[in-house]
Amino acid sequence: MSRSNPYKRKPRAARHTTLVVVEGETDEVFLRHLKIHFGKDSGSRVTVRSARGNGDAVLKAAMDSFEAFDRRVALFDNDWQPQAKHLDAARKRKIAMLRCFPCFEGFLLAILGEKPPATSAECKQRLLQRIGQSLANPQTYESHFPPAVLAARGPLLEPLAALLELFNAPI
């Protein structure tokens, strides 16, 4: 019978890495919520960064990151159309682009089962009325967006399905 040395370091397996760049703080907190619930033992390491700007800033931040990532994803609102030069450059660099219609708050309303209003301001107002808490607080997502709701709504919403797929979550 062969024995192995228990003190010998085992070879480390290379992990798949993904960079997700988002527009703002609420997007970042939501993705960290997803990461907590769906990212454990998934075999993929997801890094979330906020560009603190519009779609142009998100695409530039995704393109300008010098770290080596296997995959790059840009998540931005559909209410602001990025410049064509940024879109073309992102396509050339194979950056996946996910758009929330009409905005991220509208995306959250769709997860809750509501039809989002047409404008970003109306979406923000309706979501604040519905939730009544700050979207920058991680506890808000724990109480209003539990993993069971996210997994159930995942197949119905294309951006959510794509985000869950980043974590190799069972849908």
N, C-alpha and C positions, 0 to 999 in steps of 0.2 A: 504494500500500500504506500502510495506516494504522499509525502507530507510537504506542506508549503510553510514557509516562514511567516508566522502571523505578524511579525514586525516589519515585513517588507511592504513598501508602499505599492498599492495596486495602481495600475495605469488608469489615468483619468480619461473618461469618455468626453469627446468634444460635444459641446451643447450647441444647439441651434440658437442663434441670437437674433433678436428683432428690435429695431428702434421704431417707436411710435411717437410722432411729433403731433401735438395738439395745439389748439389756439389759446386756451386760457386755463385758469385755475380750476374751474368746475369740471372741465373735460379731463384734466389731469387727475383730480380726486376720484372721478368715476372710473377711470382706467386703473387706478391703483386699487379700487374696490374690486374690479374684475380680476386683477392680478392676485389679490389675496385669496379669492374664492376659487378661481379656475387655474391659477398658475403653479400651484404646488405639485411637484413631481410630474410635471408635464413633459419634461425633456427639452423645453424651450425656455430661454431666458428673455423676458421682455423688459425693455427699458423704456420708460415713459418720460418725455420731456415736453415742456410747454414753451411755445415760441412767443407767447404774450403779444399776439398780433392777429392779423387777418390771414386769409389763405395764402397770400404772397409770402408772409413771414414764415408760415408753416412749411411751405415748399422749400424756401431758401434754407431754413434750419435743417430740414431733412437732407438736403443736398450738400450742405457745408460741413456736416459732421465728419470729423476725420477718423473716428473710430471704425474698426472693421465690424460690420454687422452683416449677417447673412441676408437679411431682409429689412427694408425700410418702408414705413407706412406713414402717410400724411392724412390726418383726420381734420377736416375743416368744414365750416358752414357753407351752405349753398347760397346764402343771401349776398355774398360778395364774390364776384367772379375774379379769380386770379389772372394776372397778366398772361398773355399767350406765350411769351418767352419762358416764363417759369413753368408753365404746363408742359411745353415741349421739352425743356431740359429735364424735367422730372420723368417724363415718359422715356427719354433716352437713357436715363439712369435706372430705369425699371423700379421706380418708386410707386408703390400701390397707393391710390388716392381714394379715400372714403369720404363721401359727402353726406352731411346731415341736412335734411330738408325740413323746414327752411333754415333751421339753426339747431344747435345742440340741445337747447331746451325743448324744441319741437320733437327731437329724437327721443328725449326722456318722456315726454307726454305720450308718444307712440308706444313706448315700452309699457307705460301704465294703462294702455288700452284706449286712450283718447285720440281723437283726430286732431292733429296740430293745426292751429290757425295759420293764416297766410303770411303774416309778418312776424319778424323776430320779437318786436316789442310786445305783441299780443301773446306770443308763446311764453315769454318770460313772465308776464303778468299772470297768465293762467296757471303756470307751474308754481309760482309763488303762492297763489291762492290755494292750490291743491295740496302743496306740501307744507307751507307755512314755516319752513326752516331755511337756514342758509345752505346753499348748494356747495359751499366751500368746506363744509363740515363733513367728515367721513361718516359720522353717526347717522346723518340724513340718509345716506345710501344704504346703510345697514338695515334701517327700519322700513324704507319705502321700496328698495330694490333688492330683495333677498335673492339668493342664488336660484331658488325654485322658480321665481317669476322670470328671471333672466333666461334660464334654460328653456322655459315654456315659450317665451316670446322670441327666442333666438331664430327658429326656422321661419318665422313670419316677417321678420325685419332684416333686410339685406345687410345694413351696416353692423347690426348686432351679431348676425351670423358670422360675418367676416372677422369681427373682433374676437368672438369666442373661438373661432378657428385658429387665431394666433396663439391661443393658449392650449390648443389641442383639446378643447373641452368637448365632452360628449354632448351632442345635440340630438 
